[in-house]
């Protein structure tokens, strides 16, 4: 079970994708979680496609958050 305000990092130094993402999900009054990682979208993918793929990835590991509300989502190029 996810504890309130839990923060988890899913990226490892060897898994660098073309984009960096942060996703916060909340079950109001019960739990919240933030995860981040890297992702390389397929050619022709939209931001919505990336969001759906990332959310599905996160909720596959945390099925209790499948019906959670998205509080924050960011997807940016993974270069400085």
C-alpha positions as CSV (number, residue, x, y, z in Angstrom):
1,X,0.0,0.0,0.0
2,X,1.2,3.5,-0.8
3,X,1.8,5.7,2.2
4,X,0.6,9.3,2.2
5,X,3.0,11.6,0.3
6,X,5.3,8.7,-0.7
7,X,8.0,9.6,-3.2
8,X,9.6,7.0,-5.4
9,X,12.3,7.3,-8.1
10,X,12.1,4.8,-10.9
11,X,15.0,6.0,-13.1
12,X,18.4,4.5,-12.8
13,X,21.6,6.2,-14.0
14,X,21.8,3.7,-16.9
15,X,18.2,4.2,-18.1
16,X,18.4,7.6,-19.8
17,X,15.6,8.2,-22.2
18,X,15.1,11.2,-24.5
19,X,12.6,12.8,-22.1
20,X,12.4,13.2,-18.3
21,X,9.0,12.9,-16.6
22,X,7.4,13.5,-13.2
23,X,3.9,12.2,-12.2
24,X,2.0,12.8,-9.0
25,X,-1.1,10.8,-8.3
26,X,-3.5,11.3,-5.4
27,X,-6.3,9.4,-3.8
28,X,-7.8,12.3,-1.9
29,X,-7.6,11.8,1.9
30,X,-6.0,8.4,1.5
31,X,-2.6,8.5,-0.4
32,X,-0.4,10.4,-2.7
33,X,2.7,9.4,-4.6
34,X,5.2,11.0,-6.9
35,X,7.4,9.1,-9.3
36,X,9.9,10.2,-12.0
37,X,11.9,8.6,-14.7
38,X,13.0,8.8,-18.3
39,X,11.1,7.8,-21.4
40,X,11.7,7.7,-25.1
41,X,8.4,8.0,-27.0
42,X,7.9,6.1,-30.2
43,X,8.1,8.2,-33.4
44,X,4.9,10.1,-34.0
45,X,3.7,9.8,-30.4
46,X,1.9,12.8,-28.8
47,X,2.3,14.2,-25.3
48,X,-1.1,12.5,-24.5
49,X,0.3,9.2,-25.7
50,X,3.3,9.6,-23.5
51,X,1.2,10.5,-20.5
52,X,-1.0,7.4,-21.0
53,X,2.0,5.1,-21.3
54,X,3.7,6.6,-18.3
55,X,0.6,6.5,-16.1
56,X,0.0,2.9,-17.2
57,X,3.6,2.0,-16.2
58,X,3.2,3.6,-12.8
59,X,-0.2,2.1,-12.0
60,X,1.0,-1.4,-13.1
61,X,3.5,-1.3,-10.2
62,X,0.9,0.4,-7.9
63,X,-2.6,-0.9,-8.9
64,X,-4.1,0.7,-5.9
65,X,-3.5,4.1,-7.6
66,X,-5.2,3.1,-10.9
67,X,-8.3,5.3,-10.0
68,X,-6.2,8.1,-8.6
69,X,-6.4,11.7,-9.7
70,X,-3.4,13.2,-11.6
71,X,-2.2,16.1,-9.6
72,X,0.9,16.9,-11.6
73,X,2.5,15.7,-14.8
74,X,5.6,17.1,-16.5
75,X,7.4,15.8,-19.6
76,X,10.5,17.6,-20.9
77,X,13.5,16.9,-23.1
78,X,16.1,15.1,-21.1
79,X,19.1,17.3,-21.9
80,X,20.5,20.5,-20.3
